[in-house]
Amino acid sequence: MTDPAEARRPVSRLWQLIGPELRARPRPLLLLSAIAGLANAAILGVLGTVGRGGASHPLGQLALLLGAVAVYAVGQIRVAKVTEREVEGILSRLRLNLLDRVARTDLATFERFGRARLVSVLAGDVQTISAAAVPVVSGAQAALQLLFAVIYLFLLSTTAFALGTLGVTLAAFAYLRRLRLMGAALAEAGKQDQETLEGLEDALRGSAQLKQNAAMSIALRAHVDGMSARAAGTRRLAQEGIGGMTLFGQMMFFLLLGAMIWILPRYGLGGPTVAKATMVLLFVLGAIGNLLQGVTTVAFAEAAADRLLTLQHQLSLLPVEPEPHAEPEAEPPPPEFESLALRGVTFRHQAADGSPGFGIGPIDFELSRGQVMFLSGGNGAGKSTLIKVLAGLYPPMAGVVALNGRTLAPGDIALREMMAVVFSDFHLSPRLWGVPPEDMARARDLIASVDLEGIVTVRDGGFSTTALSTGQRKRLALVVALLERRPVLVLDEFAADQDPEFRRRFYREILPALRAEGLTILAVTHDDDYFDAADRRLVMDEGQLREVTPSLSDQVGNG
């Protein structure tokens, strides 16, 4: 069944994308294009006077020719510059708006949406539209040139005009009809490209597992190869179809040219008239070439614009969070942390088809200021999900979340402003985004405190290197988290990849030092040799949370 919104949408998805965002007034651009087209027709007119008595004023003809060429060149260059500036500005704003929308989409929805698709659209499709700007403008100007050339042909000979118009109309009708079918093929190729990108992302992110498991590597390679081949085949067929239609148009033009040479003399239009008509048609051939190139480029840009608009529409249907602060350095410091409580909180993931998946809860939880709390549990028990609920990244589906005794409303981002988190699947940027210059000295001290002095330095607002072991990169992620100066620090399996000596330092020296600085710490860990370093210990099992009473040995260890 056809979607009513699809049925109502305008023919051009590209215009729907960029039209509302245009800041330059279109009328001056159209006027410049029209002037350039007239100048082009004037060039034809000047050249057409040669041999008809106009040669008695060669300097005047030359001046007219040079003037027409100058006007044409200035108009072309000006229109191209304005168009490129407008298109790049529109795409930049669109990209930033989409990124802002993604940033304000709750994490669970973003994870279901698929990063590969977002990368494909925000990088590949935006680049396709950007590259189309100049050919599309050239095609539009070629259309105007064609219009003025046809008018000149009409003034020259109505018979030549009729033949030319008939030939061009037939070729254009066949070309555009075929192009519509090719556009559908290009859209399908774009979808296949996205699936290929998903496989490539799996290959890049899981390179270690693929090296270790030959069967997995072969299966993934076969999938990527198959999808890539199908996308390439679909696109090749579309391009071959477009190429065939371009050739058809050229052949039609040559036949038209031959017909004029043979037919016009039969109507008493020989000599200079045939020569001028032939000259106009040769000019028209170049204009048609530019026009066909522009139309072909539009087909690719239309497919890319359709994917961008579809992504934009789907994101617009998702609930969004409040606007972040415009100036991070102007944010007030986070309030003092006293307590965090969860009462009957539940959360459940959703599959891609919307069906319910794994969930946690109901959860009763309380964390007080100055505590060090350890959380443990088996794989898939729900620890990472609980952390994301505690950090305000997953909105609870039921229950009450209270911060400092105040019940938080749905969508309140107060928890995020209170916590710094080092996730188990952390991303470490080489740049220290949002860290003011005055904190760079503190960053150097923190690097030394995690035993990376002499290995990593801070320079030009970032780390000198991130090409480190997983454990060392996690230490840098801890440095970044501490630079946020949040009162609550959440660490997800931080010590799992550390060497034994640093692991001992982490539990026996670093954690107590951080608590002495006033931090409240929640750490996911399975290091039972160091459970005594916590004030409280909780265990997650199949989505349920329970607290473990310290054993006598733990109490002795704490003592």
C-alpha positions as CSV (number, residue, x, y, z in Angstrom):
1,M,0.0,0.0,0.0
2,T,1.3,3.4,-0.9
3,D,2.2,5.7,1.9
4,P,0.1,8.9,1.6
5,A,3.1,11.0,2.6
6,E,5.0,9.4,-0.3
7,A,2.2,10.1,-2.7
8,R,2.1,13.7,-1.8
9,R,5.8,14.4,-1.8
10,P,7.2,16.6,-4.6
11,V,8.8,15.1,-7.7
12,S,12.3,16.3,-6.8
13,R,13.6,15.1,-3.5
14,L,16.7,17.1,-4.1
15,W,14.7,20.3,-4.3
16,Q,12.7,19.3,-1.2
17,L,16.0,19.0,0.6
18,I,17.8,22.2,-0.4
19,G,14.9,24.5,-1.5
20,P,13.7,25.5,2.0
21,E,17.2,26.1,3.1
22,L,18.3,28.5,0.3
23,R,19.5,31.8,1.7
24,A,20.5,33.5,-1.6
25,R,17.6,34.9,-3.5
26,P,17.0,32.7,-6.6
27,R,15.8,35.6,-8.9
28,P,19.3,37.2,-9.2
29,L,20.8,33.8,-10.0
30,L,18.1,33.2,-12.7
31,L,18.7,36.6,-14.1
32,L,22.5,36.0,-14.3
33,S,21.9,32.7,-16.0
34,A,19.5,34.3,-18.4
35,I,22.1,37.0,-19.2
36,A,24.7,34.3,-19.7
37,G,22.4,32.4,-22.1
38,L,21.7,35.6,-24.0
39,A,25.4,36.3,-24.3
40,N,25.8,32.8,-25.7
41,A,23.1,33.4,-28.3
42,A,24.8,36.7,-29.1
43,I,28.0,34.8,-29.8
44,L,26.1,32.7,-32.3
45,G,24.6,35.8,-33.8
46,V,28.0,37.5,-34.2
47,L,29.5,34.4,-35.8
48,G,26.5,34.0,-38.0
49,T,27.1,37.4,-39.6
50,V,30.5,36.4,-41.0
51,G,30.3,36.1,-44.7
52,R,27.1,38.1,-45.0
53,G,28.6,41.5,-45.4
54,G,29.4,41.9,-41.7
55,A,33.0,41.2,-42.5
56,S,33.3,44.9,-43.6
57,H,33.5,45.8,-39.9
58,P,35.8,43.1,-38.5
59,L,36.9,45.1,-35.5
60,G,33.3,45.8,-34.5
61,Q,32.5,42.1,-34.8
62,L,35.5,41.2,-32.7
63,A,34.5,43.7,-30.0
64,L,31.0,42.3,-29.9
65,L,32.3,38.7,-29.8
66,L,34.7,39.5,-27.0
67,G,32.0,41.4,-25.1
68,A,29.6,38.5,-25.4
69,V,32.2,36.0,-24.3
70,A,33.1,38.2,-21.2
71,V,29.5,38.6,-20.2
72,Y,29.0,34.8,-20.6
73,A,32.1,34.0,-18.6
74,V,31.3,36.4,-15.7
75,G,27.7,35.1,-15.5
76,Q,28.8,31.5,-15.5
77,I,31.5,32.0,-12.8
78,R,29.2,34.1,-10.6
79,V,26.4,31.6,-10.7
80,A,28.7,28.7,-10.0
81,K,30.3,30.4,-7.0
82,V,27.0,31.4,-5.4
83,T,25.6,27.9,-6.0
84,E,28.6,26.1,-4.5
85,R,28.5,28.4,-1.5
86,E,24.8,27.8,-1.0
87,V,24.9,24.1,-1.4
88,E,27.9,23.6,0.9
89,G,26.2,25.9,3.5
90,I,23.0,23.9,3.3
91,L,24.7,20.6,3.6
92,S,26.8,21.8,6.5
93,R,23.7,22.9,8.3
94,L,21.9,19.7,7.4
95,R,24.8,17.6,8.7
96,L,25.0,19.5,12.0
97,N,21.2,19.4,12.4
98,L,21.2,15.6,11.9
99,L,24.1,15.2,14.3
100,D,22.3,17.3,16.9
101,R,19.2,15.2,16.4
102,V,21.1,12.0,16.9
103,A,22.8,13.5,20.0
104,R,19.4,14.3,21.4
105,T,18.0,10.8,20.6
106,D,18.0,8.5,23.6
107,L,20.8,6.0,23.5
108,A,18.6,2.9,23.2
109,T,16.9,4.2,20.1
110,F,20.2,5.2,18.6
111,E,21.7,1.8,19.1
112,R,18.7,0.2,17.4
113,F,18.9,2.7,14.5
114,G,22.3,1.5,13.4
115,R,25.5,3.5,13.2
116,A,26.5,2.2,9.7
117,R,23.4,3.7,8.2
118,L,24.1,7.1,9.8
119,V,27.7,7.1,8.6
120,S,26.6,6.1,5.1
121,V,24.1,8.9,4.9
122,L,26.1,11.6,6.7
123,A,29.3,10.9,4.8
124,G,28.6,9.3,1.5
125,D,25.2,10.8,0.6
126,V,26.2,14.3,1.7
127,Q,29.3,14.0,-0.5
128,T,27.3,12.9,-3.5
129,I,25.0,15.9,-3.2
130,S,28.0,18.2,-2.7
131,A,29.8,16.8,-5.8
132,A,26.6,17.3,-7.8
133,A,26.4,21.1,-7.3
134,V,28.6,22.2,-10.3
135,P,27.3,19.7,-12.8
136,V,23.7,20.5,-11.9
137,V,24.3,24.2,-12.3
138,S,26.1,23.6,-15.6
139,G,23.2,21.5,-16.8
140,A,20.7,24.2,-15.8
141,Q,22.7,26.9,-17.6
142,A,23.0,24.5,-20.6
143,A,19.2,24.3,-20.6
144,L,19.0,28.1,-20.9
145,Q,21.6,28.2,-23.6
146,L,19.6,25.5,-25.4
147,L,16.4,27.6,-25.1
148,F,18.1,30.7,-26.6
149,A,19.7,28.7,-29.3
150,V,16.4,27.2,-30.3
151,I,14.9,30.7,-30.4
152,Y,17.8,31.8,-32.7
153,L,17.1,28.7,-34.9
154,F,13.4,29.7,-35.1
155,L,14.4,33.2,-36.3
156,L,16.8,31.6,-38.8
157,S,14.3,29.1,-40.2
158,T,10.9,27.8,-39.0
159,T,11.6,24.5,-40.9
160,A,14.9,24.0,-39.1
161,F,13.2,24.9,-35.9
162,A,10.5,22.4,-36.4
163,L,12.9,19.6,-37.2
164,G,15.2,20.5,-34.3
165,T,12.4,20.7,-31.8
166,L,10.9,17.4,-32.9
167,G,14.3,15.6,-32.7
168,V,15.2,17.1,-29.3
169,T,11.7,16.4,-27.8
170,L,11.7,12.8,-28.9
171,A,15.2,12.2,-27.5
172,A,14.4,14.0,-24.2
173,F,11.2,12.1,-23.7
174,A,13.0,8.7,-24.2
175,Y,15.9,9.8,-22.0
176,L,13.9,11.1,-19.1
177,R,11.6,8.0,-19.1
178,R,14.6,5.7,-18.9
179,L,16.2,7.9,-16.3
180,R,13.2,7.5,-14.0
181,L,13.8,3.7,-14.0
182,M,17.5,4.2,-13.5
183,G,16.8,6.4,-10.5
184,A,14.9,3.5,-8.8
185,A,17.9,1.3,-9.5
186,L,20.3,3.8,-8.0
187,A,18.1,4.0,-4.8
188,E,18.3,0.2,-4.5
189,A,22.0,0.3,-4.9
190,G,22.2,2.8,-2.1
191,K,20.4,0.5,0.2
192,Q,22.7,-2.4,-0.7
193,D,25.7,-0.1,-0.1
194,Q,24.4,0.5,3.5
195,E,24.3,-3.2,4.1
196,T,27.8,-3.6,2.7
197,L,29.0,-0.8,5.1
198,E,27.5,-2.7,8.0
199,G,29.5,-5.7,7.1
200,L,32.7,-3.6,6.7
201,E,32.0,-2.1,10.1
202,D,31.8,-5.6,11.6
203,A,35.1,-6.5,9.9
204,L,36.9,-3.5,11.2
205,R,35.6,-3.6,14.7
206,G,36.0,-7.3,15.0
207,S,39.3,-7.7,13.3
208,A,40.8,-9.7,16.2
209,Q,38.0,-12.2,16.3
210,L,38.1,-12.6,12.6
211,K,41.8,-13.4,12.6
212,Q,41.2,-16.0,15.3
213,N,38.1,-17.6,13.7
214,A,38.6,-18.5,10.1
215,A,35.0,-19.6,9.6
216,M,33.7,-16.3,10.9
217,S,36.1,-14.4,8.6
218,I,35.1,-16.4,5.5
219,A,31.3,-16.0,6.2
220,L,31.7,-12.2,6.8
221,R,33.9,-11.8,3.7
222,A,31.4,-13.7,1.6
223,H,28.5,-11.5,2.9
224,V,30.4,-8.3,2.2
225,D,31.6,-9.5,-1.2
226,G,28.0,-10.6,-2.1
227,M,26.4,-7.3,-1.0
228,S,29.1,-5.2,-2.7
229,A,28.8,-7.2,-5.9
230,R,25.0,-6.8,-5.9
231,A,25.3,-3.0,-5.3
232,A,28.0,-2.7,-8.0
233,G,25.9,-4.7,-10.4
234,T,22.7,-2.7,-9.7
235,R,24.7,0.6,-10.1
236,R,26.4,-0.7,-13.2
237,L,23.2,-1.5,-14.9
238,A,21.8,1.9,-14.0
239,Q,24.9,3.6,-15.4
240,E,24.9,1.5,-18.5
241,G,21.3,2.4,-19.1
242,I,22.0,6.0,-18.7
243,G,25.1,5.7,-21.0
244,G,23.0,3.9,-23.6
245,M,20.4,6.7,-23.5
246,T,23.1,9.3,-23.8
247,L,24.4,7.6,-26.8
248,F,20.8,7.3,-28.2
249,G,20.4,11.0,-27.8
250,Q,23.7,11.7,-29.6
251,M,22.7,9.4,-32.4
252,M,19.3,11.1,-32.7
253,F,21.1,14.5,-32.9
254,F,23.5,13.3,-35.7
255,L,20.5,12.0,-37.6
256,L,18.8,15.3,-37.1
257,L,21.9,17.1,-38.4
258,G,22.0,14.9,-41.4
259,A,18.3,15.4,-42.0
260,M,18.7,19.2,-42.0
261,I,21.6,19.1,-44.4
262,W,19.4,17.0,-46.8
263,I,16.0,18.4,-46.2
264,L,16.5,22.2,-45.9
265,P,17.8,22.6,-49.5
266,R,14.7,20.9,-50.8
267,Y,12.7,23.8,-49.3
268,G,14.9,26.4,-50.9
269,L,17.0,27.0,-47.8
270,G,20.4,26.2,-49.0
271,G,23.8,27.9,-48.7
272,P,24.2,30.3,-45.8
273,T,21.0,29.1,-44.0
274,V,22.1,25.5,-43.9
275,A,25.5,26.6,-42.7
276,K,24.1,28.7,-39.9
277,A,21.6,26.0,-38.9
278,T,24.4,23.5,-38.8
279,M,26.5,25.8,-36.7
280,V,23.6,26.3,-34.2
281,L,23.0,22.5,-34.0
282,L,26.7,21.9,-33.4
283,F,26.5,24.4,-30.5
284,V,23.3,22.7,-29.3
285,L,25.2,19.4,-29.2
286,G,27.6,20.8,-26.6
287,A,24.8,22.2,-24.6
288,I,22.9,18.9,-24.7
289,G,26.0,17.1,-23.5
290,N,26.2,19.4,-20.5
291,L,22.5,19.1,-19.9
292,L,22.6,15.3,-20.0
293,Q,25.5,15.3,-17.6
294,G,23.6,17.5,-15.2
295,V,20.5,15.3,-15.5
296,T,22.5,12.2,-14.9
297,T,24.2,13.8,-11.9
298,V,20.7,14.8,-10.6
299,A,19.7,11.1,-10.7
300,F,22.5,10.2,-8.3
301,A,21.8,13.3,-6.1
302,E,18.1,12.5,-6.1
303,A,18.8,9.0,-4.7
304,A,21.1,10.5,-2.0
305,A,18.6,13.2,-1.1
306,D,15.9,10.6,-0.8
307,R,18.0,8.7,1.8
308,L,18.8,12.0,3.6
309,L,15.2,13.1,3.8
310,T,14.1,9.6,4.9
311,L,16.6,9.6,7.7
312,Q,15.6,13.2,8.6
313,H,11.9,12.1,8.7
314,Q,12.6,9.0,10.8
315,L,14.6,10.9,13.3
316,S,11.9,13.6,13.5
317,L,9.5,10.9,14.7
318,L,11.7,9.9,17.6
319,P,11.4,11.6,21.0
320,V,14.1,14.1,21.7
321,E,15.8,15.3,24.9
322,P,16.2,18.9,26.0
323,E,18.6,21.1,24.1
324,P,22.2,21.0,25.5
325,H,23.9,24.1,26.8
326,A,25.1,26.2,23.8
327,E,28.4,27.1,25.6
328,P,29.9,24.3,27.6
329,E,32.3,26.6,29.3
330,A,29.4,28.7,30.5
331,E,27.8,25.7,32.3
332,P,27.5,26.1,36.0
333,P,29.4,23.4,38.0
334,P,27.3,20.3,38.9
335,P,25.5,20.5,42.2
336,E,26.8,18.6,45.2
337,F,26.0,14.9,45.1
338,E,24.2,13.5,48.2
339,S,22.3,10.4,47.1
340,L,20.8,8.5,44.1
341,A,17.9,6.2,44.6
342,L,16.0,3.9,42.2
343,R,12.6,2.6,43.3
344,G,10.9,-0.1,41.3
345,V,12.8,0.9,38.1
346,T,12.5,-1.2,35.0
347,F,13.9,-1.0,31.5
348,R,13.6,-3.3,28.6
349,H,15.4,-3.3,25.2
350,Q,13.5,-3.5,22.0
351,A,14.4,-5.6,19.0
352,A,14.6,-4.0,15.5
353,D,11.1,-5.1,14.8
354,G,9.8,-3.5,17.9
355,S,9.3,-6.7,19.9
356,P,10.5,-6.7,23.6
357,G,14.0,-8.0,24.4
358,F,16.1,-8.4,27.4
359,G,15.2,-6.2,30.4
360,I,16.1,-5.4,34.0
361,G,14.0,-4.7,37.0
362,P,12.2,-3.9,39.0
363,I,15.4,-2.4,40.6
364,D,15.7,-0.9,44.0
365,F,19.1,0.8,44.4
366,E,20.7,3.5,46.6
367,L,24.1,5.2,46.4
368,S,25.2,7.7,48.9
369,R,27.9,10.4,48.8
370,G,31.4,9.2,49.5
371,Q,30.7,5.5,48.9
372,V,32.7,3.1,46.8
373,M,30.3,0.5,45.4
374,F,31.2,-2.6,43.4
375,L,28.8,-4.2,41.0
376,S,29.4,-7.8,39.7
377,G,27.5,-10.4,37.7
378,G,27.8,-12.8,34.8
379,N,27.8,-11.8,31.1
380,G,24.4,-10.7,30.0
381,A,23.2,-10.2,33.5
382,G,22.3,-6.6,32.9
383,K,25.2,-4.7,34.4
384,S,25.8,-2.4,31.5
385,T,22.1,-1.8,31.1
386,L,21.8,-0.8,34.7
387,I,24.8,1.6,34.4
388,K,23.2,3.3,31.4
389,V,20.0,3.7,33.4
390,L,21.9,5.1,36.4
391,A,23.8,7.5,34.1
392,G,20.5,8.7,32.6
393,L,21.3,7.3,29.1
394,Y,18.4,4.8,29.2
395,P,15.1,6.3,30.3
396,P,13.3,4.0,32.8
397,M,10.0,2.5,31.6
398,A,8.6,2.4,35.1
399,G,9.6,3.3,38.6
400,V,11.0,6.4,40.3
401,V,14.5,7.9,40.1
402,A,15.4,10.3,42.9
403,L,18.6,12.5,42.9
404,N,19.4,14.2,46.2
405,G,15.9,13.3,47.4
406,R,14.3,15.0,44.4
407,T,12.2,12.8,42.0
408,L,13.4,13.3,38.5
409,A,10.9,13.8,35.7
410,P,11.2,11.6,32.5
411,G,13.8,13.1,30.2
412,D,15.6,15.0,33.0
413,I,19.3,15.0,32.2
414,A,20.5,15.8,35.7
415,L,22.0,12.4,36.2
416,R,24.3,12.9,33.2
417,E,25.5,16.2,34.6
418,M,26.4,14.4,37.8
419,M,28.3,11.4,36.4
420,A,31.5,10.7,34.5
421,V,31.5,7.2,33.0
422,V,34.2,5.0,31.5
423,F,32.3,2.3,29.6
424,S,33.7,-1.1,28.8
425,D,33.3,-0.3,25.1
426,F,34.7,3.2,25.6
427,H,35.7,5.4,22.7
428,L,38.9,7.4,23.2
429,S,39.3,10.5,21.1
430,P,42.8,11.8,20.6
431,R,41.4,15.3,21.2
432,L,40.4,16.6,24.7
433,W,37.1,18.0,23.6
434,G,35.5,20.5,25.9
435,V,38.5,20.6,28.3
436,P,39.6,24.3,28.9
437,P,43.3,25.2,28.4
438,E,43.7,25.8,32.1
439,D,43.0,22.1,32.8
440,M,45.8,20.9,30.6
441,A,48.3,21.0,33.5
442,R,45.9,18.8,35.5
443,A,45.6,16.4,32.6
444,R,49.4,16.0,32.7
445,D,49.3,15.3,36.5
446,L,46.5,12.7,35.9
447,I,48.5,11.0,33.2
448,A,51.4,10.6,35.6
449,S,49.0,9.2,38.3
450,V,48.0,6.4,36.0
451,D,51.6,5.5,35.1
452,L,51.6,6.9,31.6
453,E,54.2,9.6,32.1
454,G,56.8,9.5,29.3
455,I,54.4,7.4,27.2
456,V,51.7,9.9,26.5
457,T,51.9,13.7,26.6
458,V,49.4,16.5,26.3
459,R,49.9,18.9,23.4
460,D,47.8,21.0,21.1
461,G,44.7,20.2,23.1
462,G,45.0,16.4,22.8
463,F,47.0,13.3,23.5
464,S,50.3,12.8,21.7
465,T,49.2,9.2,20.9
466,T,46.4,6.7,21.5
467,A,48.2,3.8,19.9
468,L,48.5,2.0,23.2
469,S,47.4,-1.3,24.8
470,T,43.7,-1.7,25.8
471,G,44.6,-1.2,29.4
472,Q,46.6,1.9,28.8
473,R,43.8,3.4,26.6
474,K,41.4,2.7,29.4
475,R,43.7,4.7,31.8
476,L,43.5,7.6,29.4
477,A,39.8,7.3,29.3
478,L,39.8,7.5,33.1
479,V,41.9,10.7,32.8
480,V,39.3,12.2,30.4
481,A,36.5,11.2,32.9
482,L,38.3,12.9,35.8
483,L,38.8,16.0,33.8
484,E,35.0,16.4,33.6
485,R,35.1,17.1,37.4
486,R,31.8,15.2,38.1
487,P,31.1,14.1,41.7
488,V,30.2,10.5,40.7
489,L,32.6,8.3,38.8
490,V,31.3,5.1,37.1
491,L,33.8,2.5,35.8
492,D,32.6,-0.4,33.8
493,E,35.2,-3.3,33.9
494,F,38.0,-0.8,34.2
495,A,40.5,-3.1,35.8
496,A,39.8,-6.1,33.5
497,D,42.6,-5.2,31.0
498,Q,45.2,-3.9,33.5
499,D,48.4,-5.6,34.4
500,P,48.6,-7.1,37.9
501,E,50.7,-4.3,39.3
502,F,48.5,-1.5,38.1
503,R,45.4,-3.4,39.1
504,R,46.7,-3.5,42.6
505,R,47.5,0.2,42.5
506,F,44.1,0.9,41.2
507,Y,42.2,-0.8,44.0
508,R,44.7,0.0,46.9
509,E,45.8,3.5,46.0
510,I,43.9,5.2,43.2
511,L,40.3,4.4,44.4
512,P,41.1,5.5,48.0
513,A,42.7,8.7,46.6
514,L,39.7,9.5,44.5
515,R,37.3,8.9,47.4
516,A,39.5,11.2,49.5
517,E,39.0,13.9,46.9
518,G,35.3,13.6,47.5
519,L,34.3,11.3,44.6
520,T,31.5,8.7,44.9
521,I,32.5,5.6,42.9
522,L,30.5,2.8,41.3
523,A,32.7,0.2,39.7
524,V,31.8,-2.9,37.7
525,T,34.3,-5.6,38.7
526,H,34.9,-9.3,39.1
527,D,38.2,-9.0,41.0
528,D,37.1,-10.9,44.1
529,D,40.6,-10.5,45.6
530,Y,39.8,-6.8,45.9
531,F,36.2,-6.9,47.0
532,D,37.2,-5.6,50.4
533,A,38.1,-2.2,48.8
534,A,34.4,-1.5,48.5
535,D,32.0,-0.2,51.1
536,R,29.1,-2.1,49.5
537,R,28.9,-4.8,46.8
538,L,25.9,-5.6,44.6
539,V,25.3,-8.5,42.2
540,M,23.3,-8.5,39.0
541,D,21.7,-11.8,38.0
542,E,19.2,-12.1,35.0
543,G,18.2,-8.5,35.3
544,Q,17.7,-8.5,39.1
545,L,19.8,-6.7,41.6
546,R,20.7,-7.8,45.1
547,E,23.2,-6.7,47.7
548,V,25.8,-9.0,49.1
549,T,26.6,-8.8,52.8
550,P,30.4,-8.5,53.3
551,S,32.0,-11.7,54.6
552,L,34.1,-11.8,57.7
553,S,37.3,-11.8,55.6
554,D,36.1,-8.7,53.8
555,Q,35.4,-6.9,57.0
556,V,38.9,-7.9,58.3
557,G,40.4,-6.7,55.1
558,N,38.6,-3.4,55.4
559,G,39.7,-3.1,59.0
